[in-house]
Amino acid sequence: MHKKWLYRLILSYLPILFAVVFCLIILFFLTLNEAMERQTAKANGVYAENVLQIVDTTLRNLETTTIKSLLLDDQVSSYFDRPGQLDPYQDYGVTEVLLDFMSPLPMIDSVYLYRAADGKVLMQHFSSRLPDFGDRSFIESAMKNSGGPVWSGIRDLQLFSGEDQPKSVISLVEQVPYFSGEQGLIVINVRKQSLQALIQDMNMANTEICLKDAGGRAFAGAASCSDPQSAKNQAVSRVSAYTGWTIKVGMARAEAFSLLSAFSNVWAILGFAAIVGGIAAMTYISHRNYRPIEQVMSRIYRFGEDRSLGWKPQSKEDEFSFIGHALESLIEQTNSYEKQQAEGILHRRNQLFKELLENSGQVSAEIWNRESERIGMAGEFAGAVVGIAEIDFYEAFAAEYSARDQALFKFTLRSVIQEIADKEGEALWTEWIGPGRLGLLFRRSAAGATADDAEKPQLIAESARSWVKQHLKFTATFGLSGPVPGLVGLSDAYRKAAAALERKITGGPDRVYAATAEGRPQPPAEGMDVLVQAIGTVPQLYRLGNAEWRPLMERIFGLLAGGNYSKEDIVRLLQLLETGISREMQELPPEMQAIWNSGRLRGIPQSPESFEWIEELHGELLASLGEMEEALHGLRMNREQYTLANKVREYIARHYADPDFSLTHAADSFAMNTKSLSRIFKEEIGENFVDYLARLRMDEAKRLLTETSEPIQNIAERVGYLYPMSFIRVFKKLEGMTPGEYRKARSGPPPGGN
């Protein structure tokens, strides 16, 4: 049998085939080009935000250091408080403070203090009067604009009239006092080259960065700022809310995108032309080859009319469908009707199941009798037990198995539970109520209810749990409510079953949880107070390298596991812990901060859906903290200053109760001057000597106030204060309340106490 017509028909579609292939290729390149442009712009935006955040963080850290080291320094404050007095020794002490401040900060070009009362300017190496000072105009402008920005834009600095060439700097202006500025200014001048080097270190290949100040003057990446093509290279801009500076990031070579776009447009035109030509050719050839089909159709149609079979072509049917329609129409209609009916029943079963559990008050006995007959669930509904079976670690389950395997596992789980219930003689109705949750409804009839029936759902759930663990590659956790009468209590029972299932957070997966009479108990208020206090203490101990942080962390997880906290509570508390630790670690020396910033703190959940069991977080968090601690400990042991600071800390712990104990006393004991000892202690411990001593005394005082009934005067003497009023003043400053109020709040007024 010759197939000449078939070959003609096949050849008639070849032009369309080639045209479609061309179109797909062109669409692929066009889509790829657009996606690359969008991703480039998005990546540039993220990169710009990161660079701007690093610049802001660097400047914020410098501002914070300035406030702590200069604005709050006693000698600097004394300098502004004694205008007109000539005291070279005190001025020398201030210049020493400025030198100590500048030494660890290579970004700083110069620092000077301006005292408004007498117009005196003091730098690290000399002093001057305002009329003779080279930066006079900047000082006058800063004094007039007291509410202006903390950081200036790029400017030229010339401190002396004899300097050959002015320096390009940006300046940090801190008012003295902090909120008013009537006493004068502290000006920190940062080298322009330092910021340029910082930006250059963060620059990536094929990327251009442009940094401008609030006035639009560029001082980093100036070449890319002046490039007229920069607006066409996927450049994005971000403005700092802190400094008002603008950073612009773009691609260094964006011509490839434009070239690809130009070629894509040409190929798109050619592809469209190919489609039009193919359609025209197909139409012409098909007309020529359609005549034999038309003749066959005409014969079939006349044959059908002669025998009154009713075979008439529909408007949307092609010729071949018409040929097979007469033989298959009856079978197709029957199958379609049966399929639609089955799908309708299954859908209605699921809908009725959810209505019973979520809003059972609207499903009356009359509605149940009518609907249950339609879906094949007829029978008396005198009571029920509601349960939920949840696949453990569902996100990992969904990621590991394909959709087909997931459906097979779910079918197996449902079938196993149903089969066990049938063997026990329980009327069980199961429906999937979520991606990983299977609803269980143990239906009871009044005639068949016995005392043992209340225990059967739990036994069935336990048997199903054990079978799943033994035979499948996942586990399941069950939550069960107590028995409820009739239809009305089903929604409340469903909530109790869900609350019982939530106990998996602390109790762990692969278990059966039965609802308590009162539902899920609330965590005790005093437990939350202890948790917050412990979470506030752990960061301090961890920063100091005190091993007591580990048992305190174990206590925190013990309280979380035993306190019936929700997932939302656990997420908030652990994120609070992460914030506290990160904040404390910023007090460490830069090399230790680098170790901390290079690691990653695991075990901190980002959302309630990111974990199922608290023990998942416990091991990860303690392991990551231990790894960081080991790295920090190795660095600390290699630092002589850290060894000295630890000895000083131990010395403070032995002598803090001595009323005469002070920084001078400690410096004499270690044969050091007070300034060097204070600086080393602050760098290594991360806390000022005086603050550390006061906190140590207050911690001991709080313990005595809580655990003993001693008078406050005795407690003050025991922690190193000769005068109770001094003790009370310091205690209230640090704790926000007096010792008596603290004792009353923590343990009630003790008998015989003050």
C-alpha positions in Angstrom: 0.0 0.0 0.0 1.5 3.3 -1.1 1.7 6.1 1.4 2.3 9.0 -1.0 -0.3 11.2 0.6 1.1 10.6 4.1 4.6 11.6 2.9 3.1 14.8 1.4 1.3 15.6 4.6 4.5 15.1 6.6 6.6 17.3 4.3 4.0 20.0 4.5 4.7 20.5 8.2 8.5 20.6 8.0 8.6 24.4 7.4 6.5 24.9 10.6 8.9 22.6 12.4 11.9 24.7 11.4 10.1 27.9 12.1 9.1 26.8 15.6 12.7 25.7 16.4 14.0 29.1 15.2 11.4 30.8 17.4 12.3 28.7 20.5 16.0 29.5 20.0 15.3 33.2 19.7 12.9 33.2 22.7 15.5 31.3 24.7 18.2 33.9 24.0 15.8 36.8 24.6 14.5 35.4 27.9 18.1 34.6 28.9 19.2 38.1 28.1 16.3 39.6 30.1 16.9 37.3 33.0 20.6 38.1 33.1 19.8 41.8 33.1 17.3 41.4 35.9 19.6 39.2 38.0 22.5 41.6 37.3 20.4 44.6 38.5 19.3 42.6 41.6 22.8 41.4 42.4 24.1 45.0 42.0 21.4 46.2 44.4 22.3 43.6 47.0 26.0 44.3 46.5 25.5 48.0 46.8 23.5 47.5 50.1 26.2 45.3 51.5 29.0 47.8 50.6 27.0 50.7 52.0 26.3 48.7 55.2 30.0 48.0 55.6 30.9 51.7 55.1 28.1 52.7 57.5 29.2 50.1 60.1 32.8 51.3 59.8 31.8 54.9 60.4 29.3 54.0 63.1 32.0 52.0 65.0 34.3 55.0 64.7 31.6 57.3 66.0 30.9 54.9 68.9 34.6 54.7 69.7 34.8 58.5 69.7 31.9 58.8 72.1 33.2 56.1 74.5 36.9 57.2 74.3 36.7 61.0 74.0 33.2 62.4 74.7 32.8 60.3 77.9 36.4 60.7 79.0 36.9 62.6 82.3 40.0 64.4 81.1 38.4 65.6 77.9 35.3 66.7 79.8 37.5 68.6 82.2 39.2 70.4 79.3 35.8 71.8 78.1 34.8 72.6 81.7 37.8 74.9 82.4 37.8 77.6 79.8 40.5 80.3 80.1 42.6 78.3 82.5 46.2 77.6 81.6 47.2 74.2 82.9 49.8 72.6 80.6 49.8 69.4 82.6 46.1 68.8 82.1 46.4 69.7 78.4 49.2 67.2 78.1 46.9 64.6 79.6 44.2 65.4 77.0 46.7 65.1 74.2 47.8 61.7 75.6 44.1 60.7 75.4 44.0 61.8 71.8 47.1 59.9 70.9 45.8 56.7 72.6 42.6 57.2 70.7 44.3 57.5 67.3 46.9 54.8 67.7 44.6 51.8 66.9 42.7 53.7 64.2 44.9 54.2 61.1 42.0 55.7 59.2 42.2 58.9 61.2 44.3 61.7 59.9 43.9 64.1 62.8 41.8 64.9 65.8 41.2 68.3 67.5 39.1 69.7 70.2 37.5 73.1 69.9 36.5 74.9 73.1 33.9 77.6 72.3 34.3 79.5 75.6 37.7 80.8 74.8 38.2 79.8 71.1 41.0 77.3 71.9 41.8 74.4 69.5 43.8 71.5 71.0 45.3 68.7 68.8 47.4 65.8 69.6 50.6 67.7 69.1 49.8 71.4 69.5 47.2 74.0 70.4 46.0 77.1 68.7 43.4 79.9 68.8 40.5 79.9 66.4 41.5 83.0 64.4 44.9 81.4 63.6 43.6 77.9 63.0 43.6 76.6 59.4 40.2 74.8 59.7 38.4 77.8 61.2 35.7 78.1 58.6 34.6 74.4 59.1 34.4 75.0 62.9 32.3 78.1 62.5 30.0 76.3 60.1 29.6 73.3 62.4 28.9 75.6 65.5 26.1 77.4 63.5 24.6 74.2 62.2 24.3 72.4 65.5 21.6 70.0 64.2 23.5 69.1 61.0 24.8 65.7 60.0 27.4 63.9 62.1 29.6 63.2 59.1 30.6 65.9 56.7 31.1 65.3 53.0 34.5 65.2 51.3 36.4 68.4 52.0 39.9 70.0 51.9 41.7 70.2 55.2 44.6 72.6 55.8 45.5 73.0 59.4 48.4 75.4 58.9 48.7 78.3 56.5 52.2 77.0 55.6 51.1 73.6 54.3 51.9 72.9 50.7 48.7 71.1 49.7 45.4 70.5 51.6 44.4 67.0 52.4 41.1 65.4 51.3 39.2 64.2 54.4 35.8 63.5 55.7 35.1 64.7 59.2 33.1 63.4 62.2 31.7 66.2 64.3 30.6 65.4 67.9 29.1 68.2 70.0 30.1 68.8 73.6 27.8 68.3 75.4 26.3 65.5 73.2 22.8 67.0 72.8 23.4 70.8 72.9 27.0 71.5 71.8 27.4 74.9 73.5 30.8 74.0 75.0 32.5 73.1 71.7 33.3 70.3 69.3 35.3 67.2 68.9 36.4 66.8 65.2 37.7 63.5 63.8 39.3 63.9 60.3 39.4 60.6 58.3 41.6 60.2 55.3 39.9 60.0 52.0 42.4 57.4 50.9 41.2 55.1 53.8 37.6 55.0 52.5 38.9 54.6 48.9 41.0 51.6 50.1 38.0 50.2 52.0 35.8 50.4 48.8 38.6 49.0 46.6 39.0 46.0 48.9 35.3 45.2 48.5 35.2 45.7 44.7 34.6 42.6 42.7 35.7 41.8 39.1 33.6 43.4 36.3 32.0 45.8 38.9 32.3 49.6 39.2 31.6 51.4 42.5 30.9 55.1 42.9 30.6 56.7 46.3 29.3 60.3 46.6 28.7 62.5 49.6 25.4 64.3 50.3 26.5 67.2 48.1 27.1 64.9 45.1 30.9 65.0 45.2 32.5 61.7 44.4 35.4 60.5 46.5 35.6 56.8 45.7 35.4 55.3 42.2 35.3 58.7 40.6 36.1 57.4 37.2 32.9 55.3 37.0 30.9 58.3 38.3 31.8 60.5 35.4 31.2 57.8 32.8 28.2 58.8 30.6 27.5 55.1 29.9 27.1 54.2 33.5 23.4 54.7 33.4 23.2 51.9 30.8 25.2 49.2 32.6 22.6 47.9 35.1 23.8 50.4 37.6 21.8 50.8 40.9 22.0 53.4 43.6 21.5 53.3 47.3 21.4 56.1 49.8 22.6 55.8 53.3 20.1 56.8 56.0 23.1 57.4 58.3 25.4 59.6 56.3 23.3 60.7 53.4 25.9 59.4 51.0 25.0 57.7 47.8 26.7 54.5 46.4 26.3 53.5 42.8 27.2 50.0 41.6 27.3 48.9 37.9 28.9 46.5 35.5 32.3 47.3 34.1 31.5 45.9 30.7 27.9 46.0 29.7 28.4 46.0 25.9 27.7 42.3 25.8 24.2 42.8 27.0 23.5 45.5 24.3 25.1 43.3 21.6 23.0 40.3 22.6 19.9 42.4 22.6 20.6 43.7 19.1 21.2 40.2 17.7 18.1 38.9 19.5 16.0 41.5 17.7 17.4 40.5 14.3 16.8 36.8 14.9 13.3 37.5 16.2 12.4 39.2 12.9 13.8 36.3 11.0 12.0 33.8 13.1 8.7 35.6 12.7 9.2 35.6 8.9 9.9 31.9 9.0 6.7 31.3 10.9 4.6 33.3 8.4 6.3 31.5 5.4 5.7 28.1 7.0 2.1 28.8 7.7 1.6 30.0 4.1 3.3 26.9 2.7 1.3 24.6 5.0 -2.0 26.2 3.9 -1.2 25.8 0.3 0.0 22.2 0.5 -2.8 21.1 2.9 -5.4 22.4 0.4 -3.9 20.2 -2.3 -3.8 17.1 -0.1 -7.1 17.7 1.7 -9.3 16.5 -1.3 -9.0 12.7 -0.5 -10.0 13.3 3.1 -13.0 15.4 2.0 -14.2 12.6 -0.2 -13.9 10.0 2.6 -15.8 12.3 4.9 -18.6 12.8 2.4 -19.1 9.1 2.0 -19.2 8.5 5.8 -21.7 11.3 6.3 -24.1 10.0 3.6 -23.8 6.4 5.1 -24.8 7.7 8.5 -27.8 9.6 7.1 -29.1 6.6 5.2 -29.2 4.5 8.3 -30.5 7.2 10.7 -27.6 6.8 13.1 -27.4 10.5 13.9 -23.7 10.8 13.2 -23.3 14.5 12.5 -20.0 16.3 12.7 -19.7 18.9 15.4 -18.3 22.3 14.7 -15.2 21.7 16.9 -14.5 18.2 15.8 -11.9 17.3 13.2 -12.5 14.7 10.5 -10.8 11.8 12.3 -12.7 12.5 15.5 -15.9 12.3 13.5 -14.9 8.9 12.1 -14.3 7.4 15.6 -17.2 9.2 17.3 -19.9 6.7 16.2 -18.1 3.8 17.8 -16.8 5.4 21.0 -19.4 8.0 22.0 -21.5 5.7 24.2 -18.5 4.3 26.1 -16.9 7.7 26.6 -20.1 9.2 27.9 -20.5 6.3 30.4 -16.9 6.5 31.6 -17.1 10.3 31.9 -20.2 10.2 34.0 -18.9 7.6 36.3 -15.6 9.5 36.8 -17.4 12.7 37.5 -19.6 11.1 40.0 -16.7 9.4 41.8 -14.7 12.7 41.9 -17.7 14.5 43.2 -18.2 12.0 46.1 -14.5 12.1 47.1 -14.5 15.9 47.0 -17.7 16.1 49.0 -16.3 13.6 51.6 -13.3 15.8 52.1 -15.3 18.9 52.4 -17.8 17.4 54.9 -14.8 16.1 56.9 -13.3 19.6 57.2 -16.6 21.2 58.0 -17.1 18.8 60.9 -13.7 19.5 62.4 -13.4 23.2 61.7 -17.0 24.3 62.1 -19.1 21.4 63.4 -21.7 23.7 64.9 -23.2 24.3 61.5 -23.5 20.6 60.6 -26.7 19.4 62.2 -27.9 15.8 62.6 -30.3 16.3 59.7 -27.5 17.6 57.4 -25.3 14.7 58.5 -27.9 12.1 57.7 -28.5 13.6 54.3 -24.9 14.1 53.3 -23.6 10.8 54.8 -25.9 8.8 52.6 -24.7 10.6 49.5 -21.0 9.9 50.3 -21.5 6.4 51.6 -20.9 7.1 55.3 -24.4 6.4 56.6 -24.7 5.5 60.2 -25.5 6.9 63.7 -23.1 9.6 65.0 -23.3 9.5 68.8 -19.8 10.6 69.6 -16.2 10.6 68.3 -12.5 10.9 69.1 -10.5 13.3 66.8 -6.9 12.6 65.9 -4.2 14.0 63.7 -1.3 12.0 62.2 1.6 14.2 61.1 4.6 13.1 59.0 7.7 14.2 60.9 10.1 16.6 59.3 7.8 17.1 56.3 10.0 19.6 54.5 12.9 17.1 54.4 10.4 14.4 53.4 9.1 16.5 50.5 12.6 17.5 49.4 13.9 13.9 49.4 11.0 12.1 47.5 9.3 12.9 44.2 5.6 13.7 44.1 4.9 10.2 43.0 6.8 8.6 45.9 5.2 11.0 48.3 1.7 10.0 47.1 2.7 6.4 47.5 3.9 6.9 51.1 0.8 8.9 52.1 -1.4 6.2 50.6 0.5 3.6 52.6 0.2 5.6 55.9 -3.5 6.1 55.4 -4.1 2.4 54.5 -2.1 1.1 57.5 -4.1 3.2 60.0 -7.4 2.2 58.4 -6.5 -1.5 58.4 -5.5 -1.4 62.1 -8.7 0.4 63.0 -10.8 -2.2 61.0 -9.1 -5.1 62.9 -9.9 -3.4 66.2 -13.5 -2.9 65.1 -13.3 0.9 65.1 -15.3 3.0 62.6 -12.5 5.3 61.4 -12.9 8.1 58.8 -9.6 9.5 57.4 -9.0 12.5 55.2 -5.9 14.6 54.4 -6.3 18.0 55.9 -2.9 19.4 55.0 0.2 18.5 53.0 1.6 16.4 55.8 -1.4 16.0 58.1 -4.0 13.2 58.1 -7.2 13.8 60.0 -8.6 10.9 62.0 -12.3 10.6 63.1 -13.1 7.6 65.3 -16.9 7.5 65.0 -19.0 6.0 67.8 -22.5 4.8 68.0 -24.5 4.8 71.3 -25.4 1.1 71.1 -21.8 -0.1 70.6 -20.0 2.1 73.2 -18.1 0.4 76.0 -15.7 1.5 78.6 -12.7 0.1 76.7 -13.6 2.1 73.6 -12.0 5.3 75.0 -8.6 3.5 75.0 -8.8 2.1 71.5 -7.9 5.2 69.5 -4.7 5.6 71.4 -3.8 1.9 71.0 -4.5 2.1 67.2 -2.4 5.2 66.9 0.5 3.6 68.8 0.3 0.5 66.6 0.3 2.6 63.5 3.2 4.7 64.7 5.3 1.6 65.5 4.5 0.0 62.1 5.5 3.2 60.2 8.8 3.5 62.1 9.6 -0.2 61.4 8.6 -0.4 57.7 8.8 3.0 56.2 11.6 5.6 55.7 9.9 8.2 57.8 8.1 8.5 61.2 4.8 9.9 62.2 3.5 11.7 65.3 -0.1 11.4 66.5 -2.2 13.9 68.5 -5.5 12.6 70.0 -8.4 14.4 71.7 -10.7 12.9 74.3 -14.1 11.5 73.4 -16.8 14.0 72.7 -20.6 13.4 72.3 -22.5 14.1 69.1 -21.4 16.5 66.3 -21.3 19.8 68.2 -18.0 19.1 70.1 -16.0 18.0 67.1 -14.4 21.4 66.4 -13.3 21.7 70.1 -11.9 18.2 70.0 -10.0 19.0 66.8 -8.4 22.0 68.5 -7.4 19.8 71.5 -5.9 17.2 69.1 -3.9 19.9 67.4 -2.7 21.3 70.8 -1.7 17.8 71.8 0.3 17.4 68.6 2.2 20.7 69.3 3.7 19.0 72.3 6.1 17.4 69.8 8.1 20.7 70.0 9.4 19.7 73.4 8.6 16.0 73.6 10.0 15.0 70.3 8.6 13.3 67.1 7.5 9.7 66.6 5.2 9.6 69.6 1.5 9.6 70.5 0.2 12.6 72.4 -3.2 12.5 74.1 -4.9 15.8 74.9 -5.1 16.9 78.6 -8.4 17.9 80.2 -7.4 21.6 80.3 -5.7 21.6 76.9 -2.2 22.9 76.4 -0.9 24.5 79.7 0.5 28.0 79.5 4.2 28.5 80.4 4.7 29.9 83.9 5.4 33.6 84.1 8.3 33.2 86.5 9.8 30.7 84.0 9.8 33.4 81.3 11.5 35.9 83.7 14.2 33.4 84.5 14.7 32.6 80.8 15.1 36.3 79.9 17.5 36.9 82.7 19.6 33.8 81.7 19.6 34.9 78.0 20.9 38.2 79.1 23.7 36.7 81.2 25.0 34.1 78.6 26.4 36.7 76.1 28.4 38.3 78.9 29.9 35.1 80.1 30.6 33.9 76.6 32.4 37.1 75.7 34.5 36.9 78.8 35.5 33.2 78.0 33.8 32.1 81.3 32.9 28.4 81.0 29.7 29.0 83.1 27.9 29.9 79.9 27.5 26.2 78.9 25.6 25.0 82.0 23.5 28.2 81.8 22.6 27.3 78.1 21.7 23.8 79.3 19.4 25.4 81.8 17.8 27.6 79.2 17.0 24.6 77.0 15.7 22.7 80.0 13.3 25.6 80.8 12.2 25.8 77.1 11.6 22.0 77.0 9.6 21.9 80.2 7.7 25.2 79.9 5.2 24.4 77.2 6.4 27.3 75.1 5.1 27.7 71.6 7.3 27.7 68.5 6.8 31.5 68.2 8.1 32.0 71.8 11.1 29.7 71.2 12.0 31.6 68.0 11.8 35.0 69.7 13.8 33.9 72.7 16.6 32.3 70.7 16.8 35.3 68.3 17.1 37.5 71.4 20.0 35.3 72.5 21.7 35.6 69.1 21.3 39.4 69.2 22.8 39.6 72.7 25.8 37.5 71.8 26.5 39.4 68.6 26.3 42.7 70.4 28.7 41.5 73.2 31.2 40.1 70.6 31.6 43.6 69.1 33.4 44.6 72.3 36.2 42.2 71.6 39.5 43.2 69.9 39.3 43.3 66.0 41.1 40.0 65.5 38.6 38.2 67.8 35.7 39.9 66.1 37.1 38.7 62.7 37.0 35.1 64.0 33.4 35.6 65.2 32.3 37.2 62.0 33.8 34.5 59.9 31.8 31.8 61.6 28.1 31.0 61.5 25.8 30.6 64.5 23.8 27.5 63.8 20.7 26.4 65.7 18.9 29.8 65.6 15.5 29.3 63.9 14.4 32.0 61.5 10.7 31.1 61.6 8.4 28.6 63.5 8.2 26.5 60.4 12.0 25.9 60.2 12.1 23.3 63.0 9.9 20.7 64.6 11.7 19.6 67.8 13.7 21.8 70.2 16.4 19.2 70.4 17.2 19.9 66.7 18.3 23.4 67.8 19.9 22.4 71.1 22.8 20.4 69.7 23.4 22.7 66.7 23.6 25.8 68.8 25.9 24.4 71.5 28.1 22.9 68.9 28.6 26.1 67.0 29.1 28.1 70.1 31.7 25.5 71.3 33.6 25.8 67.9 33.7 29.6 68.2 34.8 29.4 71.8 37.7 27.0 70.9 38.9 29.3 68.2 38.7 32.4 70.4 40.4 30.6 73.3 43.3 29.6 71.1 43.8 33.3 70.1 43.4 34.5 73.6 46.1 32.1 74.9 48.5 33.5 72.4 48.0 37.1 73.7 50.1 38.2 76.6 47.7 41.1 77.3 44.8 38.6 77.7 46.8 36.6 80.3 47.5 39.8 82.2 43.8 40.9 81.9 42.7 37.5 83.3 45.0 37.9 86.2 43.6 41.3 86.9 40.1 39.9 86.7 41.0 37.2 89.2 42.6 39.9 91.4 39.4 41.9 91.3 37.4 38.8 92.3 39.5 38.4 95.4 39.6 42.1 96.5 36.3 43.6 95.2 34.9 43.7 98.8 37.7 45.9 100.0 36.3 49.5 100.3 39.8 50.9 99.4 40.1 48.8 96.3 40.5 50.9 93.1 42.2 51.0 89.7 45.2 52.7 91.3 45.4 49.9 93.9 45.3 47.2 91.1 47.9 49.1 89.0 50.3 49.3 91.9 49.9 45.6 92.5 50.9 44.8 88.9 53.6 47.5 88.7 51.7 49.3 85.9 50.4 52.8 85.4 46.6 53.2 85.6 46.2 54.3 82.0 47.9 51.2 80.5 46.1 48.8 82.9 42.7 50.4 82.1 43.4 50.2 78.3 44.5 46.6 78.4 41.6 45.5 80.6 39.1 47.3 78.3 40.6 45.8 75.1 40.8 42.2 76.4 37.8 41.9 78.6 35.6 44.3 76.7 34.5 46.3 79.7 35.9 49.3 81.7 37.7 48.4 84.9 35.3 50.6 87.0 32.2 49.2 85.3 33.4 45.6 85.8 34.1 46.2 89.5 30.7 47.8 90.0 28.9 45.0 88.2 30.8 42.4 90.2 29.8 44.1 93.5 26.2 44.5 92.3 26.0 40.8 91.3 27.1 39.7 94.8 24.7 42.3 96.4 21.8 40.9 94.4 22.6 37.4 95.5 22.7 38.5 99.2 19.5 40.5 98.8 17.7 37.5 97.4 19.2 34.6 99.4 19.7 36.3 102.8 17.8 38.6 105.2 20.8 40.7 106.1 20.2 44.5 106.4 21.1 46.6 103.4 23.9 48.4 105.4 25.6 45.1 106.1 25.3 44.0 102.5 26.8 47.4 101.4 29.8 46.8 103.6 30.2 43.2 102.4 30.5 44.3 98.8 32.9 47.1 99.4 30.9 50.2 100.2 31.5 52.1 103.5 28.5 54.3 103.1 25.1 52.8 102.4 23.9 55.8 100.4 26.8 55.3 97.9 25.8 51.7 97.6 22.1 52.5 97.1 23.0 55.2 94.5 25.2 52.8 92.4 22.6 50.0 92.7 19.8 52.1 91.5 21.9 53.4 88.6 22.7 49.9 87.4 19.5 48.0 88.2 16.9 50.8 87.9 15.5 50.3 91.5 16.8 50.5 95.0 18.1 47.5 96.9 14.9 47.4 99.0 12.7 47.4 96.0 14.8 44.7 94.4 14.5 42.5 97.5 10.8 43.0 97.6 10.3 42.2 93.9 12.4 39.1 94.0 11.6 37.4 97.2 9.2 39.6 99.2 10.3 41.5 102.3 12.4 39.1 104.4 11.8 39.1 108.1 14.1 41.3 110.1 15.4 43.0 106.9 15.6 46.7 106.2 
